[in-house]
Amino acid sequence: MTGQELEYIAEAHANGMLAGDGPFTKRCHAWLEARTGANKALLTHSCTAALEMAAILLDIRPGDEVIMPSYTFVSTANAFVLRGGVPVFVDIRPDTLNIDETLIEAAITPRTRAIVPVHYAGVACEMDTIMDIAQRHGLMVIEDAAQGIMSTYKGWPLGSIGHIGCLSFHETKNIISGEGGALLINDPALVQRAEIIREKGTNRSQFFRGQVDKYTWCDVGSSYLPGEVIAAFLWAQFADAERITSERLTIWNRYHSLFAHLESAGSIQRPVISQNCQHNAHMYYLLFPDLSSRTAMLKQLKASGINAVFHYVPLHTSPAGLRLGRAHGLMTTTDSMSDRLIRLPLWVGLTAEQQFMIVNAVSAYSHIM
Ligand SMILES: *Cc1c(COP(=O)(O)O)cnc(C)c1O
């Protein structure tokens, strides 16, 4: 929390306008557009909702294929599956754990419609290569930038590079509103329809701007806009986004230097940030040699009172992923990372002493392994 959330919520209450697209939502939209350079930013209930809107905007139809990593959260795939799309999973890079851009082209078929790069841990995918592939094959690019706010690729904010970007403000992310998200529309041709899809398929947004004298049902859509209380909370977070990011980076960098010796000793691998990326310190993770050492480490950390976790169950091995998607090629790196990764605690307010304790606990058990 930044300390301003309740004040802004009280202001939203006093404004007397609690539905969506009131003064706080407008401020949040303007901030996101200024910050990312997106043609249009629209708050949503979640990144999941933004991804679902993207699938509708692209007119994904049954049998259309969408290329994405398997090493991601379920919403990346689910949003397209809801329209009948088929997720085609491609393996990840062993350094950033992002989709391996060199494997994308071979996964393209006549049914391919889009590529969904996921910026894992707020570290950018190789977007130049991905945009080039998309352009040559006439594909759309939807960035799953759920973890990517305040990160950049070659100076470009994540979510502003593809045709569409999706952000999350879920409480597990860097900038939060409990549940929350945003759709960034970079392709101007998609803006008007995005507003309609978000407002239950009506042109209500144009009506409020005085562009039409009544509003009516124009297209498919749903209710994707959050109320003003959520936007007021989010505004407090936006106002402090620079400080939140720099404090997270301090914590991330401290972990990174404290774990250097364990990496030199060959016990663990630390995260890799590519030269092209300024990251947002969304996550600090370590890679252990194998599943058994990872399991033993998690047990020891838990016994020391440290809440460390693993993720993801690769989508290509999950019950729904097996039924609704398919893997293109071997998923060796995805399977390996899923067995070996541990996320360490990282939040604004985590003290240096707490970090020393965590590093000591990991070091102590690494020597036994
Ligand atoms: C958190 C997350 C989502 C979902 O975000 P919500 O706002 O909770 O819907 C989607 N994709 C990735 C990669 C995420 O980390």
The ligand as an SDF file (V2000), in Angstrom:
LIG
                    3D

 15 15  0  0  0  0  0  0  0  0999 V2000
   -1.0540  -12.6190  -13.3750 C   0  0  0  0  0  0  0  0  0  0  0  0
   -0.9800  -13.0800  -14.7810 C   0  0  0  0  0  0  0  0  0  0  0  0
   -2.1090  -13.1230  -15.6040 C   0  0  0  0  0  0  0  0  0  0  0  0
   -3.5020  -12.8860  -15.0980 C   0  0  0  0  0  0  0  0  0  0  0  0
   -3.6710  -11.6370  -14.5180 O   0  0  0  0  0  0  0  0  0  0  0  0
   -5.0490  -11.3070  -13.7460 P   0  0  0  0  0  0  0  0  0  0  0  0
   -5.0320   -9.8240  -13.6420 O   0  0  0  0  0  0  0  0  0  0  0  0
   -4.9890  -12.0100  -12.4340 O   0  0  0  0  0  0  0  0  0  0  0  0
   -6.1650  -11.8050  -14.5980 O   0  0  0  0  0  0  0  0  0  0  0  0
   -1.9600  -13.4660  -16.9340 C   0  0  0  0  0  0  0  0  0  0  0  0
   -0.7400  -13.7640  -17.4380 N   0  0  0  0  0  0  0  0  0  0  0  0
    0.3670  -13.7510  -16.6810 C   0  0  0  0  0  0  0  0  0  0  0  0
    1.6980  -14.0630  -17.3010 C   0  0  0  0  0  0  0  0  0  0  0  0
    0.2900  -13.4190  -15.3220 C   0  0  0  0  0  0  0  0  0  0  0  0
    1.3950  -13.4200  -14.5700 O   0  0  0  0  0  0  0  0  0  0  0  0
  1  2  1  0
  2  3  1  0
  2 14  2  0
  3  4  1  0
  3 10  2  0
  4  5  1  0
  5  6  1  0
  6  7  2  0
  6  8  1  0
  6  9  1  0
 10 11  1  0
 11 12  2  0
 12 13  1  0
 12 14  1  0
 14 15  1  0
M  END
$$$$
